[in-house]
Amino acid sequence: MQESGLSYGNVSAYHPTMIVMKFGGSSVANAERIRHVAGIVKDLLPRKPALVLSAMGDTTDHLLEAGEAALKGSVSVDQVEGLHRETVKNLGLSEEIIASEITPLLEELKSLLVGISLIKELTGRTRDYLVSFGERLSVRTVAAYLRSIGIKAKAFDAWDAGFRSDSSFTSAELLDSSYASIASIIGPFVASGGLPVVTGFIAKDAEGNITTLGRGGSDLTATVIGAAVGAEEVQVWKDVDGILSADPRIVKDARPVETVTYEEAAELAYFGAQVLHPRSMQPCIRTGTVVRVKNSYNPTAPGTRIVASLGVGVGPVRAITSKKNVTLVDIVSTRMLGQHGFLARVFAAFEEKRLSVDMVATSEVSISLTLDAAHDLVALKRDLERIAAVDIKKGKAIVTLVGDVRRSSEILEKTFGVCAKAGVQVQMVSQGASKVNVSFIVDDGQANETVKALHAAFFAEAGS
């Protein structure tokens, strides 16, 4: 999203009590799940919701598989067609719905696949067009069912709701003008008693080409709508009871976190927690709109609120996460003592090899950093050894504590005490520029036990 000149529309003209509800593919995977979602939505109708939906179940994967098959000369939409026809039938919808809502899109999809098979080419632009059918079929199916149970629902392709993007296919950025357009379309429709059901993940560029919004795209669709119309909150419905204090596969008594800040949620996402992608939170950060992570399988759970700032009385640590299978690179050069340009030369080598760094700790003559273990570092090591001694250590893990910067000394004291008691050797420490996380490196095999011990110290013992 462009950083300057943002315009969010005349939000005061619409409903500050309105909410936006986003449901992912697993939440609308079949007729049973759609009925369940409809029940959740119906209960919240007094709060004037707008819906954002992903493609049903594995539809996006099936569409991409169909595209690859078309490149080899085989055209079939059987999996996609079968799922949607079966779902419509199991929802008790009429053949008219299939004829008017589903069949035209399936015919358009078949025509696209025929074109791919003839041209033998699947460009980024064509791929975006191809995967868009998942969301477009999903909103039509769900909106039709909602109407059948007496809700004034209407399916919106995102571009018909005001979403415009640049032409960066597969990872498009929304244009600033989208906000005013969305507010002028979605706001009045909700004000009239309607329930908009909007495709997540997709938009159109200035030439009318369909684009996709990349990672976190459906969540981004929801937060953009929330920011544009001045919604009370944006609800992102997943399959967990909110943001958890740790990975429940590691810590059995991990608990939902009641409230986190935008910055804390972003750090958790960067370091492996299954939260909103940081990019998707940007619209709500700029407007101060609350985001709530809810569980579609347990709708009575309060979920986790993501807000601008926290009140008093919360514990020092919000959550603990870990990222395994990373590589630690130590770069030392006493020759560079007092010389400028050491850091620049080191990071130029990483840029040339297109390597993304997770963590960094520096001194005047040394740098320690971490990388994804999947990288081939032979060429990088050869280049770096021209200016420094290089030691590459594999089989490491990043453990991250996300919490209150004002209590960082308390967090560090307890963390190192826990590690010392557990016999865990901390091999590198880094505090992010955001000042809401403390991360350190341990051996991969010690990561789970370290997370368990820290969770017990900060949550079970403190009762926070």
BELTAHU-V463135 format. One record per residue. N is the residue number from 0. RES is the residue in three letters. SS is DSSP state (@ for helix, = for strand, . for the rest). PSI is psi in whole degrees, 0 to 359 (NA if undefined). Layout:
N&RES&SS&PSI + N&RES&SS&PSI
//
This chain:
0&MET&.&140 + 1&GLN&.&143 + 2&GLU&.&337 + 3&SER&.&156 + 4&GLY&.&28 + 5&LEU&.&138 + 6&SER&.&123 + 7&TYR&.&14 + 8&GLY&.&175 + 9&ASN&.&74 + 10&VAL&@&334 + 11&SER&@&343 + 12&ALA&@&350 + 13&TYR&.&213 + 14&HIS&.&106 + 15&PRO&.&349 + 16&THR&.&355 + 17&MET&.&147 + 18&ILE&=&159 + 19&VAL&=&132 + 20&MET&=&121 + 21&LYS&=&130 + 22&PHE&=&132 + 23&GLY&.&181 + 24&GLY&@&323 + 25&SER&@&333 + 26&SER&@&340 + 27&VAL&@&35 + 28&ALA&.&336 + 29&ASN&.&182 + 30&ALA&@&319 + 31&GLU&@&315 + 32&ARG&@&324 + 33&ILE&@&318 + 34&ARG&@&319 + 35&HIS&@&314 + 36&VAL&@&319 + 37&ALA&@&323 + 38&GLY&@&319 + 39&ILE&@&314 + 40&VAL&@&317 + 41&LYS&@&320 + 42&ASP&@&334 + 43&LEU&.&10 + 44&LEU&@&325 + 45&PRO&@&341 + 46&ARG&@&10 + 47&LYS&.&69 + 48&PRO&=&155 + 49&ALA&=&140 + 50&LEU&=&144 + 51&VAL&=&129 + 52&LEU&=&146 + 53&SER&.&177 + 54&ALA&.&152 + 55&MET&.&128 + 56&GLY&.&236 + 57&ASP&.&23 + 58&THR&@&318 + 59&THR&@&316 + 60&ASP&@&318 + 61&HIS&@&324 + 62&LEU&@&317 + 63&LEU&@&322 + 64&GLU&@&321 + 65&ALA&@&323 + 66&GLY&@&316 + 67&GLU&@&322 + 68&ALA&@&322 + 69&ALA&@&325 + 70&LEU&@&333 + 71&LYS&.&7 + 72&GLY&.&4 + 73&SER&.&119 + 74&VAL&.&118 + 75&SER&.&137 + 76&VAL&.&24 + 77&ASP&@&315 + 78&GLN&@&314 + 79&VAL&@&314 + 80&GLU&@&316 + 81&GLY&@&316 + 82&LEU&@&313 + 83&HIS&@&322 + 84&ARG&@&318 + 85&GLU&@&318 + 86&THR&@&314 + 87&VAL&@&317 + 88&LYS&@&314 + 89&ASN&@&339 + 90&LEU&.&356 + 91&GLY&.&22 + 92&LEU&.&157 + 93&SER&.&165 + 94&GLU&@&333 + 95&GLU&@&322 + 96&ILE&@&316 + 97&ILE&@&314 + 98&ALA&@&322 + 99&SER&@&330 + 100&GLU&@&323 + 101&ILE&@&311 + 102&THR&@&316 + 103&PRO&@&320 + 104&LEU&@&321 + 105&LEU&@&322 + 106&GLU&@&321 + 107&GLU&@&320 + 108&LEU&@&316 + 109&LYS&@&318 + 110&SER&@&319 + 111&LEU&@&316 + 112&LEU&@&323 + 113&VAL&@&317 + 114&GLY&@&318 + 115&ILE&@&319 + 116&SER&@&329 + 117&LEU&@&318 + 118&ILE&@&336 + 119&LYS&.&44 + 120&GLU&.&137 + 121&LEU&.&88 + 122&THR&.&172 + 123&GLY&@&319 + 124&ARG&@&317 + 125&THR&@&323 + 126&ARG&@&318 + 127&ASP&@&317 + 128&TYR&@&316 + 129&LEU&@&309 + 130&VAL&@&343 + 131&SER&@&336 + 132&PHE&@&333 + 133&GLY&@&308 + 134&GLU&@&322 + 135&ARG&@&321 + 136&LEU&@&322 + 137&SER&@&310 + 138&VAL&@&326 + 139&ARG&@&321 + 140&THR&@&312 + 141&VAL&@&317 + 142&ALA&@&321 + 143&ALA&@&319 + 144&TYR&@&318 + 145&LEU&@&321 + 146&ARG&@&325 + 147&SER&@&340 + 148&ILE&.&18 + 149&GLY&.&13 + 150&ILE&.&135 + 151&LYS&.&77 + 152&ALA&=&148 + 153&LYS&=&132 + 154&ALA&=&134 + 155&PHE&=&122 + 156&ASP&.&143 + 157&ALA&@&322 + 158&TRP&@&334 + 159&ASP&@&348 + 160&ALA&@&5 + 161&GLY&.&3 + 162&PHE&.&118 + 163&ARG&=&142 + 164&SER&=&174 + 165&ASP&.&188 + 166&SER&.&31 + 167&SER&.&82 + 168&PHE&.&142 + 169&THR&.&345 + 170&SER&.&54 + 171&ALA&.&154 + 172&GLU&.&136 + 173&LEU&=&146 + 174&LEU&.&150 + 175&ASP&.&326 + 176&SER&@&343 + 177&SER&@&324 + 178&TYR&@&311 + 179&ALA&@&322 + 180&SER&@&315 + 181&ILE&@&315 + 182&ALA&@&321 + 183&SER&@&341 + 184&ILE&@&306 + 185&ILE&@&319 + 186&GLY&@&304 + 187&PRO&@&326 + 188&PHE&@&317 + 189&VAL&@&320 + 190&ALA&@&331 + 191&SER&.&2 + 192&GLY&.&7 + 193&GLY&.&159 + 194&LEU&=&102 + 195&PRO&=&136 + 196&VAL&=&104 + 197&VAL&=&140 + 198&THR&=&128 + 199&GLY&.&164 + 200&PHE&.&343 + 201&ILE&=&161 + 202&ALA&=&188 + 203&LYS&=&147 + 204&ASP&.&184 + 205&ALA&.&335 + 206&GLU&.&1 + 207&GLY&.&9 + 208&ASN&.&141 + 209&ILE&=&134 + 210&THR&=&161 + 211&THR&=&153 + 212&LEU&.&7 + 213&GLY&.&201 + 214&ARG&.&134 + 215&GLY&.&18 + 216&GLY&@&320 + 217&SER&@&321 + 218&ASP&@&321 + 219&LEU&@&319 + 220&THR&@&315 + 221&ALA&@&315 + 222&THR&@&329 + 223&VAL&@&315 + 224&ILE&@&314 + 225&GLY&@&316 + 226&ALA&@&320 + 227&ALA&@&320 + 228&VAL&@&1 + 229&GLY&.&43 + 230&ALA&.&154 + 231&GLU&.&315 + 232&GLU&=&159 + 233&VAL&=&122 + 234&GLN&=&124 + 235&VAL&=&111 + 236&TRP&=&121 + 237&LYS&=&201 + 238&ASP&.&22 + 239&VAL&.&162 + 240&ASP&.&35 + 241&GLY&.&197 + 242&ILE&.&129 + 243&LEU&=&156 + 244&SER&.&343 + 245&ALA&.&170 + 246&ASP&.&119 + 247&PRO&.&343 + 248&ARG&.&339 + 249&ILE&.&314 + 250&VAL&.&108 + 251&LYS&.&330 + 252&ASP&.&25 + 253&ALA&.&142 + 254&ARG&.&154 + 255&PRO&=&141 + 256&VAL&.&128 + 257&GLU&.&314 + 258&THR&=&138 + 259&VAL&=&162 + 260&THR&=&165 + 261&TYR&@&317 + 262&GLU&@&320 + 263&GLU&@&318 + 264&ALA&@&320 + 265&ALA&@&317 + 266&GLU&@&318 + 267&LEU&@&321 + 268&ALA&@&317 + 269&TYR&@&325 + 270&PHE&.&28 + 271&GLY&.&352 + 272&ALA&.&146 + 273&GLN&.&76 + 274&VAL&.&187 + 275&LEU&.&144 + 276&HIS&.&136 + 277&PRO&@&324 + 278&ARG&@&324 + 279&SER&@&344 + 280&MET&@&347 + 281&GLN&@&315 + 282&PRO&@&320 + 283&CYS&@&331 + 284&ILE&@&317 + 285&ARG&@&332 + 286&THR&@&352 + 287&GLY&.&19 + 288&THR&.&133 + 289&VAL&=&137 + 290&VAL&=&134 + 291&ARG&=&127 + 292&VAL&=&121 + 293&LYS&=&164 + 294&ASN&=&114 + 295&SER&.&341 + 296&TYR&.&349 + 297&ASN&.&69 + 298&PRO&.&342 + 299&THR&.&343 + 300&ALA&.&138 + 301&PRO&.&337 + 302&GLY&.&191 + 303&THR&=&129 + 304&ARG&=&133 + 305&ILE&=&118 + 306&VAL&=&175 + 307&ALA&.&320 + 308&SER&.&159 + 309&LEU&.&156 + 310&GLY&.&193 + 311&VAL&.&164 + 312&GLY&.&11 + 313&VAL&.&157 + 314&GLY&.&166 + 315&PRO&.&333 + 316&VAL&=&131 + 317&ARG&=&320 + 318&ALA&=&159 + 319&ILE&=&131 + 320&THR&=&166 + 321&SER&=&152 + 322&LYS&=&114 + 323&LYS&=&174 + 324&ASN&=&50 + 325&VAL&=&163 + 326&THR&=&133 + 327&LEU&=&127 + 328&VAL&=&119 + 329&ASP&=&126 + 330&ILE&=&118 + 331&VAL&=&134 + 332&SER&.&100 + 333&THR&@&341 + 334&ARG&@&336 + 335&MET&@&5 + 336&LEU&.&123 + 337&GLY&.&1 + 338&GLN&.&140 + 339&HIS&.&159 + 340&GLY&.&358 + 341&PHE&@&308 + 342&LEU&@&318 + 343&ALA&@&318 + 344&ARG&@&322 + 345&VAL&@&309 + 346&PHE&@&339 + 347&ALA&@&324 + 348&ALA&@&320 + 349&PHE&@&321 + 350&GLU&@&318 + 351&GLU&@&324 + 352&LYS&.&2 + 353&ARG&.&49 + 354&LEU&.&131 + 355&SER&.&130 + 356&VAL&=&138 + 357&ASP&=&304 + 358&MET&=&151 + 359&VAL&=&138 + 360&ALA&=&135 + 361&THR&=&156 + 362&SER&.&187 + 363&GLU&.&329 + 364&VAL&.&6 + 365&SER&=&153 + 366&ILE&=&132 + 367&SER&=&135 + 368&LEU&=&164 + 369&THR&=&150 + 370&LEU&=&161 + 371&ASP&=&135 + 372&ALA&.&346 + 373&ALA&.&344 + 374&HIS&.&142 + 375&ASP&.&115 + 376&LEU&.&10 + 377&VAL&@&309 + 378&ALA&@&321 + 379&LEU&@&315 + 380&LYS&@&319 + 381&ARG&@&318 + 382&ASP&@&317 + 383&LEU&@&330 + 384&GLU&.&352 + 385&ARG&.&339 + 386&ILE&.&352 + 387&ALA&.&165 + 388&ALA&=&136 + 389&VAL&=&129 + 390&ASP&=&118 + 391&ILE&=&124 + 392&LYS&=&119 + 393&LYS&=&175 + 394&GLY&=&38 + 395&LYS&=&169 + 396&ALA&=&147 + 397&ILE&=&126 + 398&VAL&=&129 + 399&THR&=&132 + 400&LEU&=&124 + 401&VAL&=&127 + 402&GLY&=&210 + 403&ASP&.&114 + 404&VAL&@&329 + 405&ARG&@&347 + 406&ARG&@&29 + 407&SER&@&323 + 408&SER&@&318 + 409&GLU&@&317 + 410&ILE&@&313 + 411&LEU&@&318 + 412&GLU&@&311 + 413&LYS&@&321 + 414&THR&@&311 + 415&PHE&@&328 + 416&GLY&@&317 + 417&VAL&@&315 + 418&CYS&@&319 + 419&ALA&@&317 + 420&LYS&@&326 + 421&ALA&@&357 + 422&GLY&.&27 + 423&VAL&.&126 + 424&GLN&.&115 + 425&VAL&.&124 + 426&GLN&.&349 + 427&MET&=&145 + 428&VAL&=&141 + 429&SER&=&136 + 430&GLN&=&124 + 431&GLY&.&158 + 432&ALA&.&333 + 433&SER&.&343 + 434&LYS&.&20 + 435&VAL&.&3 + 436&ASN&=&147 + 437&VAL&=&124 + 438&SER&=&147 + 439&PHE&=&162 + 440&ILE&=&135 + 441&VAL&=&171 + 442&ASP&=&144 + 443&ASP&@&317 + 444&GLY&@&346 + 445&GLN&@&357 + 446&ALA&@&311 + 447&ASN&@&315 + 448&GLU&@&326 + 449&THR&@&315 + 450&VAL&@&317 + 451&LYS&@&314 + 452&ALA&@&319 + 453&LEU&@&322 + 454&HIS&@&318 + 455&ALA&@&320 + 456&ALA&@&319 + 457&PHE&@&337 + 458&PHE&@&303 + 459&ALA&@&312 + 460&GLU&.&319 + 461&ALA&.&340 + 462&GLY&.&24 + 463&SER&.&NA
//
